[in-house]
Amino acid sequence: MRIVAEYLRKAAKFDEWARASSEPILKENCADLADCYQCLASKRQWLLERARSSRNCRKRRRRLSALRPLRR
């Protein structure tokens, strides 16, 4: 979660610079970087949630397999 927060902070910083800039090229570049960091943050969040879900499924499968009777 720390990386997601860092990406969001950087996105906010670049967004602020884009709004404060009077140079059109600098404004556009900063806005693009802000969008990229926002995208990175959302993708990282999705990956973390998916990994957490995957771990929970594996744990659940192990518990269920321990409860099943052995077949002979």
N, C-alpha and C positions, 0 to 999 in steps of 0.2 A: 504494500500500500504506500510505502514511502516514495517509490518511484513515480507512482501515479500523482501524488501530491506535488512532487517536484516538477513534473511535466505541466501540471495545471498552473503552478506559480510562474513558470517560464512563459506559458501561453498568455497569462495575464500581463506579464511585464512587456512582452512584445506587442500586445494589443494596446497597452497604454502608450508605448512609444509610437505606434502607428497613429493613434489619435492625436498625439502631441506634435507630430512632425508636420512641417510645412512643405517639405520636399516630396513631390509626388512619387518618385521612384523609391525613396526610403520608406514612405508611408505604405506603399504596395508590398515591398519586401517584408516589412515588419508584420503586416497583416497576414501575409502568406506563412511566415514562420509561426505566428500565433495559431493559425489554422492547423499547421502541421503538428505542433505540440499538443493541441487539443485532440487531434486524431490519434496521436501516439498514446495519450492518456486513456482514451476510450478503448483502444485496442488492448492495451496492457490490462485494464480493468476487466475486459471480457475474458482475456486469457487466464487471469487469476481466478475469476469465478468458475470458468470451465475446469481448471485444474482442481479446485476445491470440490466441485461436483463430482468429478471423476474419482477422487480419493474416497469420497463418501460412498459412491457406488461400489467400489472395491471392498470397502469395509463391510458394507451391507451384504455383499455376496459371500464374504468369508463367514459372517455370522450365520447366514442362512444355510450354507453348506455344512456347517458344524451341527446344525439342528436336524438335518435330514438323516434318516436311518440308512445304514449301509445296505446296499442291494447285494444279494447273493444269488 
